[in-house]
């Protein structure tokens, strides 16, 4: 993270993501804040690596001793969690001529319909 913070500055990002090699002032400010965040968090992770390693090891050991058991899903909860957002989305659209805005919902609907059959 320290290396990313040091190398991902406004000069390298301007060359990579800008047509003319320059960035707006607001973009430079955001990039500098992200540099600081990366360098500080990388330094903290480096200084506390033993504690972080121990915490992750403890979490993995706890999960291995106490596996997560899933209760069977109630069908009504599944239907409500899908029907309510679909209804809200259909109420928000202006008219039936703008339903193409919901093209991204079709894969979700197909998954729901296939799972409800079996």
Buried (B, 14 or more C-beta within 10 A) or exposed (E): BBEEBEEBBBEEBBEEEEEEEEBEEEBBEEBEEBBEEBBEEBEEEEEEEEEEEEEEEEEEEEEEEEEEEEEEEEEEEEEEEBEEEBEEEEEEEEEEEEEEEBEEBEEEEEEBEEEEEE
